Amino acid sequence: MPAVGIRHSPTRSNEEIIYHIFQRSFYDSNGDMQGDLNGIRLKLDYLQKLGVTAILLTPLYQSPFYHNYFADDFKKIDPTYGTIHDYLMLIKELHRRGMKFYMDMETQYVTEDHIWWKDGVNNLKSPYADYILYDDKAHTTPASIIFNLHGLLGYDSVYRRITTVNLYNKGVQEYNYRLFKFWVDPNGDGKFDDGVDGFRLDHMMDNLDNKEPDLFTKFWRPLLGKLKQVNPRLKIVAEQAQWGSLGLDYFKNGGVDRVFAFRLAFAIRSFKKGQIVAAADSTFLATPANKQQVVFLENHDTPRFSYGVKGNIDQLKLGAALNLLLGGVPSIYYGQELGMSGTNAALGATDANDIPNRSAFEWYKSDQGKGMAYWYKVKGPWRNTFNNDVPNDGISLEEEQDDPNSLWNFYRKMISIRKAHREISKGTYQTLTNSSTDVFSFTRYLGQREIVVAVNLSDKPLNADITLRNAARLKEVFGGAAHAQSGNHINVSLPAYGIEVLN
């Protein structure tokens, strides 16, 4: 039976604004240069001032890798992040504030340090003999993982072997249920004030790396269904392994509530109207009414949006507007609101290549000070190669928070507009046709409520005649562009990369 007694009152799911944190790089509370759980808790005032309502962390469990994917123990929190007590304090404080918490999970792979490997390899009598996949019947050769890899070299020059978990095994399935259930309700009292509000499922596939087919019906849907019986309010978001996928099969067969709008993210980065229209139409119109798309510009696996636009403040603001006003459930990657830059490095066969996309949050003008999480500068052959942190470059919270024209304050403005207009999160999406090849326009409407957004994707001023849904008179919410309405047509004059929001 579903548990009852939820005590906290988190923001309604379709009004959420998620803040995606690579926690090792966010805020260091104890001076070891490692971002940690207490550091996040100390910065919840900051997150609420920004306007976000939920946080998503990368994995917390113990792993030999800095990003904590590929676990050696799913039940242990990486000690550099803190203790289970620190974790529970963070969750309870989030819920006290009406915020939500999402946990990233990837239980499809384990390292050579995991008990299933250590006890199961070369031991057919082990209780874990069939918990991982093998290339031979004698269980001497654990199977490869994605891209046919058998291990990874860490940024600190430490190599660890990795293998794929046997998700068909009944013991593995029961283990996953108990593991996920613990994070849903750690003390088992059915109140969930100390539990997650949902999970991000990393690299979710129906056929895991062409090794295990039909996992939606044989593993994921049964697991997620049982978890929903524990807490029906859980939200499950799948990271589609194929980033070009709209994720419709994940909704229909995988039992998830949300997927990531990858196609839309890549289209926004293109600044090409045709691509954005095609992606927005297919993304929003095909998504079932009771499901959601997570709309984002960047994450821990992609180059920073600022890198792609070379720090152009007008393009950064345009991207922010689309991130937050298009609809769906928006996700902001930590530092995105500052315009932090970074792209994959060419550092050889090592997991250091993604560190520039996961560098320390820039709290200070000098890029030095209490809480700076420069863990990647402590050791390893790559420690002197990361130079995203440039003092006095205008990219830091200290430099931006009191500047009314800063990107940070623009994010706050877009968030406030979103929160003031429920039609953005709850309404129906429609692309609006217009006369310009470089102006993208759309509406979100809910009953008599409607918001219209037009953005100039080019570096030149443009006029556009937009065909509206109806002749209702619109007033300006944001932008300042000259506009004139006649019936169901409105003409707007937008500056380069201009943004106009009407209601």
N, C-alpha and C positions, 0 to 999 in steps of 0.2 A: 504494500500500500504506500502511496506517496506520503512522505513525512510532512508534518505541519509545524507551524510555530515560527515562521520567518519574522525576525524582530527588526531588521534594518529595512529602510525604505529607499532602495537605490533608484536612480533615474530610470524612467521607462526606457526599454531597450531601443526603441526607434528614435529616441531623443539623445542617445549617447554620443559623446565625442571622446574617442579613445586616444590615449597617449601611449605610444609604443616605445618602450625603453629597453635599450641594451644596457642592463643594469651595471655591468662591470665598468662602464664608462660614464655613469651619470653623476653620482656624488659620493665621495669617500668620507665616512663618518669617523673613522678611527686612525687616519694618518698612514695607512699602508698602501696608498695609491690605488686601491681597488674600490670601485663603486660597490655599494652594499645595500641591504634591506633597510637598515636604520637610516642610511643616507636618503633613500626615497621617502621614508616617513618624515624626515626633517624638512623635506621640500614639498610636502603636500599643500602648504599654503601657497607656494609658487604655482603649483599645478591648478589650484582652484582660482587663483588670480588670473591665470591665462584663460581659464574657462572650461577646461576639460572635465569630464565626469567619470572616466574610467581609465585604468592603466592595464597595459598588456606587457608582461616581461618576457624576455627570452628564457630558456630553461634554467631552473634553479638547482637541478639535481647534480650530484657529484660526477665529474667527468675529467679526464686528463686534458681536455681541450678547453681553451679559454672561453669559447662560445657555449660550452656545456651541452652541445649536441653530442650524441654518442656516449651513453652513460656507462660508468662502471658500477653505479648503485643508484637505482631510481628512488630509493626510499630516503636517501641522505641529501640534505641541502649542502651545496658547496660551502665549506667553512669560511671561505673568503667573503661570502655574502652574509654570513651570520649563522644563527641557530634557529631551531624551530620556534623558540620563544620570540626571537626577533621577527620571524615570519608572521606568527599569530598576532603580534602587536601591530604590525603593518596592516594586516587584513581587518582587524577589528577597528583600527583608526579610520581606514578607508570607509568602512560601513557606517561608522559613527557620523561621518561627514556626508553620507548619502552617495558615496562613490562606489564603483564596482572594480573587481579584480579578475583578470583573465590570465590563466596559466598556460604556457607553451609546453606541449608534450610531444615527444617523439620516442615511442617505445618499440620501434621496429628494428632498432640496431643496438648492439652492445659491444663493448671493447673486450680485449683479452683480460682485463682486470675484473670483469663481472663474474659472479659465482657460476653463472650458467656456462661460461666458457671454461673457467678454471677447473670446475668439477666434471664438466660434461665431455670435454675433448679427450679422446683416447680412453673413455670409460663408459662402455655400453651399459653398465650396471648403475650408473649415476641416476638419481631421481630427476636430473635435468638433462638426461641423455638426448631427448628430442626437443629441447627448448630452443635450440638454434638449428639452422640449416647447415648441411654438410655436402661436400662434393663427392664423398665416398661412403660406403656402407659401414666401414670400420670407424667412422667418426674421427678421422685423423686430420681432416682438412676442412675447416669451417668455410662456408660459402662466402663469396664476395658481397659487396654492398652496391650502391648506385655507381654507375660508370665502370662497373667491374673492378672496383678498387678493393684491396684487401687490408688497407690501413691508410693512415694519414700522418704526415710529418707536421708537428705543431710549430707554431711561431717561435717556440723556445728550443727548437731542434730535437725535441723528443718525439719518437715515432711510436705509435700504438696501432696494433692490429684491431680490425673491426669486422663484425659479421652480422648477418641478417637473422632476425628472430623468426622462429616457426610460429606464425600467428594462427595456424590451424590447431596447434596443440591445446588440448583442453586445460592443462595446467597453466599454460601461458595466458589463456583467455580468462581464467579465474583470477590469476595474479593481476592482470590488467584491471579487472573489475574492482578488486580490493584496493589497488593502488589509486585509481581515479576516485573511488568512493571515499577514501581517506581524505583527499584534498577537498572533496565536496562538503564533508562533515567530519572534521578531525576528531572531535570528541563524541560524536555519535548521538548528540542530544536532539537532533532534528531542527535546530534553530538556524543554522547556517550563517550565524554572525561571524564565525571563524573560518568559513569555507569559501571556495572560489565561486564566482558567478558564472563561470564558463571556462572552456578550454579552446586553445588554438591547436589544431592537429597538424603538425609539420609534415610536409611531404606525404600527404594522404593520397593513397592510390587504391584503385580496385584490383589492380594486378601489380603487386609490389615489385618493381624493377624486373618485371617479366619472370618472377619466381613463384608468386603465389596469386593465382587468379581468384576472382569472385569474392574478394575480401569485403566488399560492401555488404553482401548478404551473409557471409560466413563469420565475419569478425566485427566490423564497425557498427552495422545497424543493431545487432543484438547487444553489444556493449553500451552503445549510446541509449538504447531503449531502457536498459536496466538502470542506467544513471538517471534518466529522466523520471523513473519511478521513485528514486530517492529524493530528487529535487526537480519538480516539473519546470521550474523557472530557469534552469540552466540554459545557456546559449552556447552552441558549438559552432566554431568557425573552422572551416577546412582551408588549408593552404593547398590549392590544386598543384600537383606535381608538374602538370603541363600548364605553364603560365598563360598560354593563349586560350585556355578553356574558359568558357563562361561558367562552368561548374554546375550546369543544370542536372547532370547525372548524380552529382553529389547531393543535390536537393532530393531528387526522386528516389535514388537507391541507397545513398549513403547515410541518410538519417541526420544530416547536419542542418543547422539553421542559417548559416551564413557562409559565404565564400568571398574571396578577395577579387576585386574588380581589376585584375591585371590588365586586361585589354584596354580598359578606360585609362588606367594610369599611363600606359605607353602612348596612347593617343594624345593625352594632354601634353606629354613631353614633346610631342612632334610639332605642336603649335600649327597643325594643319586642320582646317575646318572639316574637310571631308572625313578624315579619320576620327575626329572627335564625335561628329554626328553619328557615324556608323557605330562607333563603340557605345555611345550613350544610348542610342535606340536599342541596340541588341542587348545591352546589359540590363537596362531597367525594364524594358517592355517584356522580356522573356522571363524575368524573375517572378516566381509565384508570389501571390499576395501575402502569404504568411512567411516568406523567406526574405533575406536581406543580402545586399552587396556591401562589402566594406570598401569604401572609396578612399584611396590613398595616392600620394605622389612618390613616396620613397619608403624603403624599409631596410632592414639590416643586410639584405642580400643584393641591394641595388646601389648604383652610384647615387650620390646626393643630387636632388633636383637642382640645387644651386650650381653644381658643377656643370650640368648640361646647359644652363643658360648663362654661364660665365659670370654669375653673381649679379646679373641685371636686375635691379630692384623692382622695376615695373613688371618684368616677366615673373619674378618671384611672387609678387602680389597677385597677378592674374592667376597663377597656379593655386595660390591659397584660396582665392575666391571660388574657383571651380572645386577644389578639394572639399570646401565646407558648404557650398550652396547647391551643388548638383543633386544632393539627396543621398539616400542610402545611409550607412553608418560611417562617418568620417574617421579616419585614423591619421594622427600626426606623429611622425617619427621624431624622437627627442632631438632637439637642435634644429629641426626643420624650421621652426618658428623664428630662429635667429638668422637663417640663411647659411648655416654651416655647410661647408663644401667637402668633397672627397670622392674618389673613385677607386676602382680596383687597381691594385699595384701589380707590377710585374716582378714578383719576388720568387719565382720558381715554384716547385712542387711543394707548397706549404700552405697552411691555413692562414698565414700572415697576409695573404693577398686582399682579404676583406677588411683588414683593420682600418684603412682610411675611411671606410663607410661607417665605422663604429668607434670613432675617436672620442676623446673626452669632451663632455659638454662644457661650453665656454662660459663660465660664470663671470669672469672678470675681464676688464679692459686689458690688463697685463697678461692674461692667460696664466697667471700664477696666483695661488692663494689657497685658503682652506677649502678642502673638498675636491680639488681638481684630481680627477681619476686617471692619472697617467701611468696605468699599470703596464702598458706596452713599451714604456721607456726604461723599465727596470732591468730587463735581461733579454737575451736573444740577439741574434746577428742583425735583426731588422730595427733595433731600438733607436737608431739615429736617422732613420729614413723617413719618418712621418713628420711632416711640417705643416699640417693643417692649421695649427695654432700659431697665429701671427699676432703679436701684440698691437693694439691701437689700430686695428683694421676695420673697426666699426661693427664687427661680428662678435658680440658678447651680450649677455643680459645686462651687464653694468652700463654698456654704451647705448643700448636700445630702449631700456625700460622708461626712460624719461624723455625720449624723443618722440613727439607725437606723430612724426612721419616715418617711424621705423617699421621694419617688417614685423617685429614683435607686436607692436601696437595695432598693426593692420590685422594680424591674426585675431587679436582680441576683438576688434571691430567685426570681423566676419563671423566670429563665434556668437557675438551678441545679436547680430542680425538673424542668424540661424535660430537661436533660442527664442527670439521674439516672433518668429513666423513658423508656426507649427506645420504649415503646408509644405515646408521644405522637407521635414522628416516624415510626415504622414501622408502627404499628398501624392497625386499622380503626376508622373513626368511626361512632358511633351516637348519635342524640338519645335521651335518656331522658325518658319522660313523667313528669309530676308533677302534684300537685293544685293548684298555684298558677298564676295567670295572669301572674305577674310574676317567676317563678323559671325560669331557663333551666338545664337540666341535660343533661349528655352524658357519654359514655365514649369512651375509646380503649383497645382491647384487642389483645393480641398473645400468642397461646397462652394460658398461664395468667396472664400479666401483664395488669393492668388498672388504669386510673386513672379516677376519677369526679370530675367538677367540677360544682359548683352555684353559680350566682351570682344574687343578688337585684338585679334591674334597677330597683327602686323606691327611693324615699327613706323607706320605712317598714319596720320589722321584719316579717318574714314567716315562717310555717311552711310547709313543703312536704313531702308524702309522695312519695318518688321510687320508681318501679318500676325495679329493677335487672335486669341480664341474667340473673343467677343469685343463689344464696343464699350465695356465698362471703363470709366476714366481711371487712369493710373497716376499715382503720385510718386515722386522720387524718394527712395529710401537711402540711396548712396550713389555717389558718382560725380554729380555736377555737370554732366554732359548736356548740351542743348538738345531739347527734344520737343516735338510737336505731334499731338495726336489728333487724328481725324477718323472717327468711327473705329473700325477694328484695325487701323493702321497707325503705326507710330514711327516717326522718323527721328533717329538719334545721330548726333555728331560726336563721335568718339575720338579722343586723342590716341596717340600710339599706345598700344597695350591698355587702352582705357577700359573701365568697368562701369557699367550702369545697372543699378538695381531699382526696380519699380514695383509698386504694390497698389 
